[in-house]
Amino acid sequence: MTTRIEARFSRLKEENRPALVTFVMAGDPDHETALKIAAALPAAGADLIELGMPFSDPMADGPAIQRAGLRALKNGETLKKTLSMVKDFRRGDDETPIILMGYFNPVYIYGVETFVKDAIEAGVDGLIVVDLPPEMDEELCLPALKAGLNFIRLATPTTDDKRLPAVLKNTSGFVYYVSITGITGSAAPDADKVAAAVSRIKRHTDLPVCVGFGVRTAEQAAEIGRGADGVVVGSALVSAIEAASHDGGGDAVVKAVTDIVAQLAQGVRAVRLAKA
């Protein structure tokens, strides 16, 4: 059975352009506004949506995403509420892929078997769990794959050819290439280095490779998009949510995010990929 993620990348391949993958934190600045933001992302130009699962100790996240997670937790967001948010999103959109991204602890506490079942029922398509290495695939990766969820793994600049096969072994949907070493939002990626890294990964897999960490502008998105199957943007959107929340919140927050996404989408959609 083809997942929404696979179907979306298949369509993008026909359109000969990279994907725009947007990350926002579930429950930020509050549950209702976060749902409105997610619902507005596809029309603004997002091809796939990564939804952060708030966690109190997000070790790989930069300050902006850390603050977003803490705001969400403070406002009562839970994993159960995040799954209900996906279910509500699905009432208006049955095509846009939704990927839950975060850490294993909330899933472990929820209960892996129950979480996988509830995620499927809510309409989740894939998982990115940043602190579960391939050596722990039996914990969540394999049960998720068996149930029909894509399990997306991170590759980094330090993932060498010896390590890469282990990283790719049970990866599905796409590969997320972290373009810089360090935390999210900390630096701008080098497009030439990224393109070389993507080419290297593609020698080991037929999966699409999406690039994230550090992309903030339409120009950067276009540059990275020329050498990748998708561009992931998160910190720029989360920062816009934070700023707009200080300025009054509500619809202004939704507009602040969708304005940036529309600009990023323009950059990505101007790119035409080299035909294989």
SEZAMAR-710811 format. One line per 3 residues: for each residue x, y, z of N, C-alpha, C, O. Coordinates in steps of 0.001 Angstrom, whole numbers, m for minus. Example, Ala and Ser with C-alpha at 12.3 -4.5 7.8 and 13.67 -1.06 7.14 Angstrom:
2
13190 m5690 7800 12300 m4500 7800 13200 m3300 7800 14236 m3319 8465; 12850 m2250 7080 13670 m1060 7140 12900 30 7870 13409 1138 8039
END
This chain:
276
846 m1206 0 0 0 0 881 1256 0 1816 1373 792; 568 2175 m889 1337 3420 m996 922 4389 103 m268 4640 295; 1889 4929 818 1578 5917 1858 1405 7298 1224 1784 7518 73
828 8219 1992 673 9589 1479 2022 10207 1150 2144 10975 196; 3042 9868 1947 4385 10423 1706 4919 9947 364 5427 10736 m432; 4797 8642 125 5267 8078 m1142 4489 8660 m2321 5067 8982 m3359
3172 8791 m2148 2331 9357 m3217 2715 10803 m3515 2740 11221 m4672; 3012 11554 m2471 3368 12964 m2668 4695 13102 m3417 4807 13914 m4335; 5692 12316 m3030 6980 12394 m3730 6879 11890 m5164 7590 12369 m6047
5998 10926 m5395 5763 10444 m6757 5195 11565 m7624 5595 11739 m8775; 4252 12326 m7051 3654 13442 m7784 4675 14552 m8036 4717 15139 m9117; 5490 14828 m7026 6511 15865 m7174 7552 15480 m8226 8093 16337 m8924
7823 14181 m8327 8758 13705 m9351 8191 13987 m10744 8920 14376 m11656; 6883 13785 m10891 6213 14093 m12168 6273 15590 m12454 6435 16005 m13602; 6140 16403 m11395 6222 17864 m11553 7670 18341 m11692 7927 19497 m12031
8618 17419 m11420 10048 17704 m11570 10515 18855 m10687 11256 19733 m11130; 10068 18837 m9423 10499 19880 m8486 10664 19300 m7090 10085 18261 m6773; 11451 19967 m6258 11611 19497 m4875 10397 19826 m4018 9574 20673 m4367
10309 19141 m2900 9219 19373 m1937 9583 20496 m985 10756 20715 m681; 8561 21210 m516 8729 22105 620 8116 21405 1831 6911 21158 1887; 8980 21092 2795 8552 20404 4019 8592 21426 5156 9641 22008 5432
7466 21641 5808 7399 22665 6860 7254 22013 8231 6509 21050 8408; 7986 22565 9195 7902 22081 10570 7254 23146 11447 7664 24306 11433; 6242 22745 12208 5681 23588 13272 5476 22707 14504 5371 21485 14395
5423 23330 15652 5258 22582 16905 3771 22451 17248 3053 23449 17293; 3320 21240 17485 1939 21038 17922 1714 21784 19233 2525 21693 20155; 611 22519 19309 284 23219 20550 918 24586 20705 746 25229 21741
1651 25049 19692 2308 26364 19770 1669 27335 18790 1582 27029 17601; 1217 28499 19254 1290 29037 20617 230 28455 21552 345 28562 22773; m805 27836 20970 m1807 27100 21734 m2417 26078 20777 m2176 26135 19571
m3193 25159 21303 m3687 24043 20497 m4531 24510 19305 m4333 24060 18177; m5464 25408 19571 m6390 25848 18507 m5656 26587 17395 m5909 26353 16213; m4739 27488 17781 m4000 28249 16769 m3064 27343 15982 m2896 27516 14775
m2455 26380 16663 m1563 25435 15980 m2328 24642 14919 m1808 24386 13833; m3553 24260 15239 m4380 23547 14251 m4689 24446 13052 m4630 24006 11904; m5019 25706 13330 m5286 26654 12230 m4057 26833 11345 m4165 26900 10120
m2894 26909 11975 m1645 27055 11219 m1440 25838 10314 m1190 25977 9117; m1549 24643 10904 m1350 23415 10124 m2329 23335 8958 m1954 22965 7846; m3589 23687 9223 m4615 23617 8183 m4342 24599 7038 m4739 24361 5897
m3654 25715 7361 m3388 26742 6347 m2105 26486 5556 m1895 27106 4513; m1254 25593 6030 57 25380 5393 m26 24858 3956 693 25373 3100; m868 23861 3647 m886 23348 2273 m1253 24406 1234 m626 24477 177
m2256 25221 1523 m2658 26268 566 m1559 27305 387 m1451 27928 m669; m739 27489 1427 371 28449 1333 1539 27892 525 2406 28643 80; 1560 26555 335 2609 25973 m490 3392 24835 125 4343 24340 m481
3006 24404 1331 3696 23276 1966 3268 21969 1314 2078 21728 1109; 4249 21125 988 3959 19825 380 3826 18724 1417 3033 17798 1248; 4596 18821 2486 4524 17883 3610 4624 18698 4889 5235 19766 4906
4024 18192 5958 4048 18894 7241 4684 18003 8307 4258 16869 8528; 5706 18539 8957 6265 17899 10147 5658 18598 11355 5683 19825 11461; 5120 17806 12252 4470 18340 13447 5288 17917 14656 5425 16726 14936
5831 18896 15372 6653 18591 16532 5829 18050 17685 4746 18555 17983; 6353 17018 18330 5742 16488 19557 6475 17145 20728 7636 16816 20974; 5838 18057 21452 6540 18795 22508 7158 17865 23552 6553 16878 23970
8379 18212 23960 9102 17420 24963 9942 18370 25800 10459 19366 25294; 10074 18060 27069 10725 18978 28009 12247 19028 27874 12875 19944 28407; 12855 18067 27175 14319 18030 27073 14756 17778 25626 15336 16734 25328
14480 18733 24724 14737 18534 23290 16189 18821 22911 16515 19931 22488; 17052 17832 23059 18497 18044 22977 19014 18461 21601 20057 19109 21517; 18314 18108 20519 18819 18447 19180 18254 19758 18652 18622 20197 17563
17362 20389 19416 16681 21586 18939 17386 22856 19387 17939 22934 20484; 17349 23851 18500 17873 25159 18834 16907 25921 19730 15817 25436 20036; 17314 27125 20153 16503 27905 21105 15067 28160 20652 14144 28080 21462
14866 28468 19363 13514 28803 18880 12567 27620 19040 11449 27781 19530; 13008 26433 18629 12149 25259 18715 12017 24781 20160 10965 24277 20553; 13075 24935 20948 12976 24631 22385 11880 25476 23042 11043 24971 23790
11914 26768 22741 10907 27670 23343 9500 27302 22870 8544 27376 23642; 9376 26906 21606 8064 26510 21071 7522 25302 21819 6344 25260 22172; 8389 24312 22062 7966 23124 22786 7547 23440 24216 6566 22895 24722
8300 24324 24858 7967 24699 26236 6670 25500 26298 5879 25330 27225; 6446 26384 25302 5170 27123 25244 4013 26137 25112 2994 26263 25790; 4186 25151 24226 3128 24168 23999 2835 23365 25267 1675 23156 25623
3889 22922 25941 3695 22152 27177 3013 22996 28252 2134 22529 28976; 3447 24250 28330 2871 25166 29328 1373 25373 29076 589 25552 30008; 1003 25342 27805 m404 25541 27445 m1196 24232 27404 m2326 24191 26918
m581 23158 27927 m1334 21920 28114 m1300 20931 26968 m2083 19980 26951; m391 21139 25989 m328 20181 24875 238 18848 25372 1214 18807 26122; m396 17774 24936 53 16418 25254 130 15636 23944 m337 16102 22904
714 14460 24002 775 13631 22798 m628 13232 22355 m907 13154 21159; m1492 12984 23297 m2890 12646 22983 m3567 13808 22240 m4288 13594 21266; m3325 15042 22714 m3889 16220 22044 m3291 16405 20653 m3983 16817 19722
m1998 16098 20515 m1342 16218 19215 m1969 15258 18211 m2191 15623 17056; m2254 14040 18643 m2911 13074 17757 m4332 13530 17407 m4800 13321 16288; m5009 14155 18374 m6354 14666 18078 m6286 15838 17100 m7209 16055 16315
m5187 16592 17153 m4976 17691 16208 m4830 17151 14782 m5363 17725 13832; m4102 16040 14648 m3953 15411 13327 m5313 14936 12824 m5643 15106 11650; m6098 14341 13717 m7433 13863 13344 m8313 15020 12864 m9038 14895 11877
m8236 16149 13579 m9008 17335 13168 m8504 17875 11830 m9303 18293 10991; m7196 17870 11627 m6610 18309 10355 m7139 17451 9205 m7454 17964 8131; m7233 16151 9439 m7656 15219 8394 m9106 15439 7947 m9487 15025 6852
m9905 16082 8783 m11295 16345 8383 m11353 17277 7173 m12305 17243 6393; m10311 18116 7028 m10311 19049 5899 m9267 18737 4841 m9253 19366 3783; m8393 17777 5111 m7288 17491 4184 m6883 16027 4331 m6311 15625 5344
m7193 15235 3298 m6861 13820 3360 m5649 13462 2495 m5342 12285 2305; m4957 14495 1967 m3853 14233 1040 m2482 14637 1559 m1499 13938 1312; m2402 15762 2278 m1097 16263 2714 m482 15337 3763 m1110 15063 4786
729 14854 3522 1368 13971 4502 1697 14703 5799 2157 15845 5789; 1451 14024 6908 1787 14543 8243 2798 13603 8901 2578 12396 9006; 3904 14190 9337 4961 13431 10003 5110 13967 11416 5277 15172 11605
5054 13103 12398 5307 13525 13773 6807 13447 14036 7449 12435 13755; 7355 14536 14581 8795 14596 14815 9066 14927 16285 8441 15815 16864; 10001 14199 16864 10329 14495 18254 11214 13424 18858 12102 12878 18204
10949 13135 20126 11805 12260 20922 11006 11059 21421 9776 11083 21473; 11738 10012 21785 11084 8746 22120 10354 8779 23457 9367 8064 23632; 10816 9591 24401 10256 9560 25751 8726 9693 25791 8078 8867 26434
8120 10694 25135 6648 10798 25190 5949 9581 24592 4894 9166 25071; 6549 9004 23532 5969 7816 22896 6054 6615 23840 5108 5838 23964; 7192 6480 24492 7418 5381 25435 6403 5452 26587 5826 4440 26986
6204 6654 27102 5252 6846 28209 3814 6565 27742 3011 5993 28480; 3510 6973 26518 2178 6745 25937 1934 5241 25762 813 4755 25916; 3009 4524 25439 2914 3089 25133 3049 2884 23640 2203 3345 22873
4093 2204 23216 4403 2104 21784 3246 1512 20983 2840 2075 19967; 2723 394 21432 1654 m289 20680 425 608 20545 m151 728 19464; 34 1230 21648 m1131 2122 21634 m865 3350 20769 m1736 3792 20019
356 3900 20881 713 5079 20100 637 4794 18600 43 5567 17848; 1230 3700 18173 1231 3360 16740 m208 3202 16235 m557 3715 15172; m1029 2497 16996 m2443 2300 16626 m3176 3637 16547 m3888 3902 15579
m2999 4484 17574 m3696 5771 17603 m3185 6717 16514 m3953 7500 15955; m1891 6642 16220 m1313 7491 15167 m1896 7137 13807 m2247 8020 13024; m1997 5849 13531 m2594 5389 12268 m4045 5854 12179 m4478 6370 11149
m4785 5668 13261 m6206 6055 13277 m6384 7561 13100 m7349 8004 12476; m5454 8351 13650 m5554 9814 13549 m5240 10312 12142 m5708 11378 11741; m4445 9540 11386 m4074 9966 10042 m2626 10398 9913 m2269 11116 8979
m1786 9960 10852 m346 10228 10780 257 9326 9700 m161 8181 9533; 1240 9855 8971 1856 9098 7876 3267 8617 8185 3696 7581 7676; 3987 9355 9009 5370 8991 9266 5861 9513 10602 5225 10359 11230
7009 8994 11027 7622 9389 12294 9090 9729 12075 9792 9065 11313; 9539 10780 12762 10962 11080 12884 11237 11151 14380 10750 12049 15067; 12020 10200 14880 12324 10165 16311 13841 10287 16432 14578 9330 16196
14284 11470 16799 15695 11833 16620 16662 11126 17573 17864 11074 17312; 16147 10589 18662 17060 9962 19630 16971 8438 19633 17385 7798 20599; 16432 7847 18557 16394 6394 18430 17332 5955 17303 16963 6068 16134
18522 5464 17614 19442 5002 16578 18985 3674 15983 18109 3019 16547; 19568 3265 14846 19181 1998 14216 19293 793 15149 18543 m174 15016; 20228 858 16088 20405 m258 17024 19172 m479 17906 19046 m1520 18551
18261 504 17931 17051 387 18762 15791 262 17902 14702 629 18341; 15936 m253 16681 14799 m339 15757 13614 m1132 16307 12464 m853 15966; 13890 m2104 17146 12796 m2931 17672 11877 m2149 18612 10725 m2527 18820
12396 m1054 19177 11608 m252 20126 10383 388 19473 9284 340 20026; 10578 994 18281 9497 1731 17635 9503 1603 16120 8451 1467 15495; 10693 1648 15534 10796 1646 14071 10081 449 13441 9233 621 12566
10422 m752 13881 9851 m1958 13271 8336 m2082 13516 7601 m2425 12591; 7854 m1811 14740 6392 m1823 14932 5678 m780 14069 4585 m1034 13562; 6296 394 13902 5683 1447 13085 5623 1025 11619 4593 1181 10964
6736 489 11106 6767 38 9713 5739 m1058 9466 5042 m1055 8451; 5652 m1999 10410 4704 m3111 10276 3263 m2611 10203 2428 m3198 9515; 2978 m1518 10919 1619 m964 10953 1300 m89 9740 142 260 9507
2342 265 8961 2098 1071 7768 2551 2518 7864 2258 3322 6978; 3269 2856 8941 3834 4200 9067 5215 4236 8429 5977 3277 8547; 5541 5324 7759 6920 5510 7308 7781 5904 8499 7342 6659 9365
9002 5395 8541 9938 5764 9601 11122 6451 8941 11901 5827 8220; 11241 7736 9198 12221 8584 8507 13432 8774 9406 13309 9163 10567; 14575 8500 8860 15806 8574 9647 16624 9800 9252 16555 10276 8119
17399 10296 10211 18297 11418 9958 19676 10906 9551 20205 9966 10144; 20247 11542 8529 21661 11366 8200 22317 12728 8374 21682 13756 8136; 23575 12747 8786 24259 14013 9077 25590 14082 8324 26009 13101 7708
26254 15239 8374 27571 15329 7738 28593 14336 8298 29592 14037 7644; 28344 13829 9502 29286 12867 10103 28882 11410 9858 29561 10494 10322; 27771 11189 9125 27352 9825 8789 28161 9349 7586 27840 9685 6446
29194 8579 7836 30079 8166 6739 29527 6938 6002 28502 6378 6391; 30221 6530 4933 29751 5418 4101 29664 4105 4869 28897 3216 4500; 30442 3984 5924 30399 2772 6741 29125 2727 7577 28530 1665 7757
28711 3881 8085 27534 3971 8950 26224 4048 8159 25179 3601 8632; 26288 4613 6965 25081 4918 6191 24169 3710 5950 22956 3847 6110; 24687 2536 5575 23785 1399 5360 22935 1056 6583 21770 685 6438
23501 1175 7779 22733 904 9007 21628 1939 9186 20512 1607 9588; 21948 3191 8886 20969 4278 9008 19812 4073 8015 18653 4338 8335; 20146 3601 6819 19150 3478 5754 18347 2184 5807 17296 2079 5175
18831 1210 6548 18270 m139 6498 16742 m180 6624 16072 m766 5774; 16199 422 7651 14745 396 7860 14089 1760 7648 12972 2003 8104; 14800 2641 6951 14247 3972 6658 13249 3859 5513 13458 3094 4572
12158 4626 5597 11180 4643 4507 10574 6036 4391 10693 6851 5305; 9929 6300 3272 9327 7621 3029 10312 8565 2399 10207 8887 1216; 11276 9016 3188 12402 9795 2678 13516 9784 3717 13311 9372 4858
14688 10236 3313 15813 10402 4224 15917 11879 4560 15854 12721 3664; 16073 12205 5828 16225 13595 6254 17714 13852 6455 18327 13321 7381; 18293 14680 5568 19706 15011 5714 19855 16303 6505 19361 17356 6101
20534 16206 7621 20806 17374 8469 22030 18083 7886 23137 17546 7913; 21827 19275 7367 22845 19920 6534 24033 20491 7301 25074 20790 6716; 23869 20640 8615 24960 21205 9414 25127 20381 10681 24186 19721 11123
26301 20415 11259 26475 19775 12559 26043 20787 13620 26326 21979 13500; 25364 20312 14646 24889 21219 15690 23382 21190 15796 22733 20276 15289; 22826 22188 16454 21390 22239 16732 20642 22939 15601 21252 23590 14753
19318 22802 15596 18481 23418 14572 18607 24940 14597 18744 25553 15655; 18556 25526 13413 18521 26984 13302 19804 27692 13652 19797 28908 13849; 20933 26957 13737 22152 27578 14257 23053 28182 13191 23893 29022 13513
22905 27777 11923 23773 28297 10864 23115 28048 9519 22166 27271 9412; 23633 28722 8485 23114 28533 7130 23909 27424 6441 25133 27381 6559; 23220 26514 5715 23922 25419 5054 24649 25885 3787 24264 26877 3169
25694 25162 3417 26446 25413 2193 25837 24551 1087 25900 23324 1151; 25246 25195 68 24493 24473 m961 25349 23463 m1721 24875 22372 m2039; 26603 23811 m2017 27474 22891 m2758 27804 21649 m1932 27778 20527 m2440
28112 21862 m659 28414 20723 219 27183 19834 391 27284 18608 429; 26021 20478 495 24776 19729 653 24506 18874 m583 24151 17702 m462; 24674 19456 m1773 24429 18720 m3015 25345 17501 m3118 24915 16433 m3553
26610 17663 m2715 27562 16551 m2743 27144 15461 m1756 27234 14270 m2056; 26688 15878 m584 26253 14917 438 25007 14158 m18 24909 12947 177; 24060 14870 m624 22837 14231 m1127 23191 13194 m2198 22652 12087 m2200
24097 13560 m3103 24531 12623 m4153 25141 11367 m3541 24903 10255 m4013; 25922 11554 m2494 26550 10409 m1826 25484 9490 m1207 25564 8268 m1331; 24494 10088 m546 23428 9293 66 22642 8540 m1012 22266 7382 m825
22401 9212 m2141 21611 8610 m3217 22318 7422 m3869 21684 6605 m4537; 23612 7333 m3675 24321 6148 m4175 23967 4910 m3351 24221 3782 m3773; 23378 5132 m2171 23041 4022 m1270 21538 3736 m1200 21135 2716 m642
20707 4616 m1755 19252 4450 m1607 18490 5092 m2770 18967 6035 m3402; 17302 4559 m3031 16405 5154 m4038 15417 6123 m3390 14626 6757 m4088; 15456 6243 m2068 14519 7125 m1370 14818 8596 m1680 15969 8951 m1938
13782 9458 m1657 14033 10904 m1765 14881 11369 m574 14802 10803 516; 15679 12393 m801 16496 12965 276 16072 14419 474 16174 15234 m443; 15595 14734 1680 15194 16103 2021 16236 16699 2965 16814 16004 3802
16456 17989 2809 17524 18665 3550 16932 19710 4490 16112 20534 4083; 17356 19665 5746 16878 20632 6724 17985 21145 7620 19144 20755 7479; 17621 22018 8539 18492 22727 9483 19125 23946 8791 19999 23795 7937
18688 25128 9159 19351 26357 8726 18742 27074 7537 19190 28170 7200; 17727 26492 6883 17119 27148 5720 16064 28152 6206 15141 27794 6938; 16217 29415 5784 15325 30463 6279 14674 31304 5179 13591 31851 5381
15321 31410 4022 14827 32307 2970 14471 31547 1701 14877 30401 1511; 13700 32208 829 13330 31608 m461 14572 31321 m1297 14638 30310 m1996; 15560 32218 m1221 16798 32033 m1987 17552 30795 m1502 18026 29996 m2310
17661 30639 m184 18323 29445 368 17550 28179 m7 18143 27159 m358; 16233 28259 71 15401 27102 m266 15618 26677 m1715 15701 25487 m2017; 15710 27664 m2607 15941 27360 m4024 17331 26750 m4225 17489 25781 m4968
18327 27321 m3562 19698 26807 m3686 19795 25360 m3217 20358 24511 m3908; 19243 25086 m2037 19285 23733 m1493 18419 22799 m2343 18783 21646 m2574; 17280 23300 m2800 16348 22497 m3593 16921 22008 m4911 16479 20989 m5442
17899 22724 m5441 18512 22282 m6705 19284 20982 m6540 19481 20243 m7505; 19722 20705 m5312 20510 19495 m5093 19828 18464 m4229 20458 17492 m3813; 18529 18659 m3945 17821 17737 m3041 16400 17502 m3536 15902 18223 m4400
15753 16478 m2972 14363 16184 m3337 13370 16979 m2505 12176 17011 m2804; 13877 17623 m1454 12996 18414 m614 13790 19324 304 14948 19055 623; 13153 20400 722 13773 21378 1621 12899 21483 2861 11692 21703 2761
13513 21326 4034 12771 21382 5301 13037 22721 5981 14188 23126 6148; 11966 23400 6370 12100 24677 7082 11319 24604 8386 10135 24268 8393; 11989 24921 9488 11332 24853 10783 11557 26067 11655 10604 26749 12030
12815 26347 11984 13110 27429 12930 12558 28778 12470 12082 29561 13292; 12616 29056 11174 12103 30334 10653 10604 30461 10912 10118 31545 11235; 9877 29363 10771 8421 29397 10986 8088 29509 12468 7194 30258 12864
8820 28756 13277 8593 28785 14722 8920 30170 15296 8233 30659 16192; 9980 30792 14763 10332 32156 15197 9244 33153 14822 8952 34078 15580; 8643 32961 13642 7550 33850 13204 6334 33693 14107 5655 34672 14417
6061 32464 14528 4942 32219 15448 5185 32939 16770 4283 33573 17318; 6404 32836 17271 6758 33482 18534 6592 35002 18442 6003 35625 19325; 7119 35591 17362 7055 37050 17193 5615 37528 17054 5219 38513 17677
4834 36826 16235 3443 37238 16011 2588 37044 17260 1625 37779 17477; 2938 36057 18077 2201 35838 19328 2376 37017 20275 1449 37402 20988; 3583 37585 20271 3839 38767 21100 3051 39972 20596 2706 40869 21365
2771 39977 19283 2088 41117 18672 569 41013 18710 m121 41867 18153; 43 39991 19350 m1411 39914 19458 m1987 38537 19244 m3070 38246 19752; m1297 37666 18501 m1750 36288 18325 m2906 36132 17361 m3146 36995 16517
m3624 35018 17490 m4783 34735 16649 m4438 34607 15178 m3452 33974 14799; m5288 35234 14349 m5121 35147 12895 m3808 35765 12435 m3278 35390 11389; m3279 36708 13205 m2001 37333 12842 m868 36306 12853 65 36394 12054
m955 35338 13758 56 34276 13834 m19 33397 12592 1002 33078 11983; m1228 33013 12226 m1422 32178 11035 m887 32894 9801 m205 32288 8974; m1194 34175 9676 m747 34950 8511 777 35088 8482 1392 35005 7419
1371 35294 9636 2832 35439 9707 3522 34194 9166 4522 34289 8454; 2983 33023 9509 3582 31760 9063 3308 31526 7579 4218 31187 6822; 2059 31706 7168 1713 31407 5770 2386 32373 4795 2670 32000 3657
2641 33594 5223 3368 34548 4354 4783 34029 4072 5256 34081 2937; 5447 33533 5110 6811 32998 4927 6771 31735 4068 7599 31564 3173; 5811 30856 4340 5703 29611 3580 5453 29902 2099 6008 29235 1226
4616 30899 1825 4344 31265 422 5618 31726 m281 5847 31393 m1444; 6447 32497 430 7721 32948 m158 8663 31769 m390 9282 31658 m1448; 8766 30893 605 9620 29709 476 9144 28820 m671 9951 28286 m1432
7833 28670 m784 7261 27830 m1847 7595 28399 m3226 7851 27655 m4173; 7589 29725 m3320 7962 30365 m4584 9387 29996 m4967 9673 29682 m6122; 10278 30040 m3978 11675 29683 m4222 11825 28236 m4647 12533 27940 m5609
11160 27331 m3936 11264 25905 m4229 10621 25562 m5575 11151 24744 m6326; 9489 26182 m5876 8758 25849 m7106 9411 26418 m8361 9054 26054 m9482; 10369 27311 m8158 11106 27835 m9311 12205 26850 m9762 12782 26988 m10841
12472 25858 m8904 13552 24906 m9187 13034 23767 m10050 11952 23228 m9816; 13818 23417 m11038 13530 22223 m11835 14671 21254 m11663 15829 21599 m11898; 14352 20043 m11254 15389 19063 m10966 15913 18439 m12254 15186 18303 m13239
17173 18067 m12226 17762 17374 m13379 17131 15999 m13487 17097 15244 m12515; 16635 15679 m14658 16005 14366 m14874 17061 13266 m14802 18148 13384 m15369; 16718 12210 m14101 17661 11090 m13981 17742 10332 m15302 18482 9354 m15408
END
